[in-house]
Amino acid sequence: MDYGTYYSIVNYAVMPAWLLLAFLPKHAVTQKLVHSGLYPVVFGLLYLVLWVRALAFGESAEGGGFATLDTVMTAFSHPNVALMGWAHYLVFDLFVGAWIGRDAAKRSVNHIMVVPCLIFAFLAGPIGLLMYLVLRHFKGVSTASLDEASA
């Protein structure tokens, strides 16, 4: 398979989790699939494979690295590293979305109000997290900590 196909696969792979978070937040399937750690493990393994390919097998751009913006841009010019970075974004955004869902449920935040936060967490992770924290604050359920509320 080519990198474009892998890109499509990882993009489509997270969609069921986001749909479950948005539309069936309390369903057993959501609990087992999204909140189980399955996605971080699978994407973590994918990331590890891509990382090994970059470091051990030269599947990276010459001159790429993370020391400066220019070397980061060079690194991401190779499809293996770009896919690695995209998988990184996808799994961490989903991790944040799952945390938002769990935290909101434990704090009894109305799910309809949480859905826009989840949409933004999917599209632009940090903005969705910021929206949820602002919502949590204005709903009067905020704490200074990001620890999940006690069950």
C-alpha positions in Angstrom: 0.0 0.0 0.0 1.1 3.6 -0.5 1.2 6.3 2.1 -2.0 7.9 0.7 -3.9 4.7 1.4 -2.5 4.4 5.0 -3.5 8.1 5.5 -7.1 7.3 4.5 -7.2 4.2 6.8 -6.0 6.1 9.9 -8.4 8.9 9.2 -11.4 6.5 8.8 -10.3 4.5 11.8 -11.0 7.3 14.3 -14.3 8.2 12.9 -16.3 5.5 14.7 -14.9 6.6 18.0 -15.8 10.2 17.5 -19.3 9.3 16.3 -19.7 7.1 19.4 -18.5 10.0 21.7 -20.9 12.4 20.1 -24.0 10.3 19.6 -23.8 7.3 22.0 -21.7 8.6 24.9 -23.1 6.2 27.5 -23.4 3.1 25.4 -21.4 0.0 26.3 -19.7 0.0 22.9 -18.4 3.5 23.5 -17.1 2.4 26.9 -15.4 -0.7 25.5 -14.1 0.8 22.3 -13.3 4.5 23.1 -12.6 4.5 26.8 -10.7 1.2 27.0 -7.4 2.4 25.7 -7.7 0.4 22.5 -7.2 3.4 20.2 -4.1 4.7 22.0 -2.6 1.2 21.9 -3.3 0.6 18.2 -2.2 4.1 17.2 0.8 3.8 19.5 1.9 0.7 17.7 1.4 2.3 14.3 3.4 5.3 15.5 6.2 3.0 16.7 6.3 1.2 13.4 6.5 4.5 11.5 9.1 5.8 13.9 11.3 2.7 13.5 11.0 3.0 9.7 12.1 6.6 10.0 15.1 6.0 12.3 16.3 2.5 11.3 15.3 2.3 7.6 15.8 5.8 6.4 12.1 6.5 5.7 12.6 10.2 6.5 13.8 13.3 4.8 17.5 14.0 4.8 18.1 17.0 7.1 14.9 16.6 9.0 14.7 16.8 12.7 13.1 18.7 15.6 15.7 21.3 16.5 14.4 24.1 14.4 11.2 25.0 12.5 13.2 24.4 9.3 14.3 20.9 10.2 10.7 20.1 11.4 9.4 21.3 8.1 12.0 19.2 6.3 11.1 16.1 8.4 7.4 16.4 7.6 8.2 16.6 3.9 8.6 12.8 3.9 5.3 10.9 3.7 6.4 8.4 6.5 7.1 11.2 8.9 3.9 13.2 7.9 1.8 10.0 8.4 3.6 9.5 11.8 2.7 13.1 12.8 -0.9 12.8 11.6 -1.3 9.5 13.6 0.1 11.4 16.6 -2.5 14.2 16.2 -5.4 11.8 15.7 -4.7 9.7 18.7 -4.0 12.6 21.0 -7.1 14.6 19.8 -9.2 11.4 20.4 -7.6 10.9 23.8 -8.6 14.5 24.7 -12.1 14.0 23.3 -12.6 10.8 25.3 -11.4 12.6 28.4 -13.9 15.5 27.8 -16.7 12.9 27.4 -15.8 11.1 30.7 -15.2 14.3 32.6 -18.4 15.9 31.4 -20.5 12.8 32.3 -18.9 12.6 35.8 -19.6 16.3 36.3 -23.2 16.1 34.9 -22.5 18.6 32.2 -25.4 18.4 29.6 -24.1 16.3 26.7 -25.7 18.6 24.1 -23.4 21.4 25.4 -20.4 19.1 25.1 -20.9 18.0 21.5 -19.5 21.3 20.0 -16.5 20.9 22.2 -16.1 17.3 20.8 -16.4 18.6 17.3 -13.7 21.1 17.8 -11.6 18.6 19.6 -11.9 16.4 16.5 -11.1 19.3 14.1 -8.6 21.3 16.2 -7.8 19.5 19.5 -6.6 22.3 21.7 -9.6 24.5 20.7 -12.0 21.8 21.7 -10.3 21.3 25.0 -10.3 25.1 25.7 -14.0 25.3 24.8 -14.8 22.4 27.2 -12.8 24.0 30.0 -14.5 27.3 29.5 -17.9 25.5 29.4 -17.0 23.7 32.6 -16.0 26.9 34.3 -19.3 28.7 33.3 -21.4 25.7 34.3 -19.9 26.1 37.8 -18.4 22.6 37.8 -14.8 23.7 37.2 -11.9 23.0 39.5 -8.3 24.1 39.2 -7.4 20.6 38.4 -7.8 18.6 35.2 -8.2 15.4 37.2 -11.4 13.7 36.3 -14.2 14.1 38.8 -14.8 11.3 41.3 -17.4 8.8 40.3 
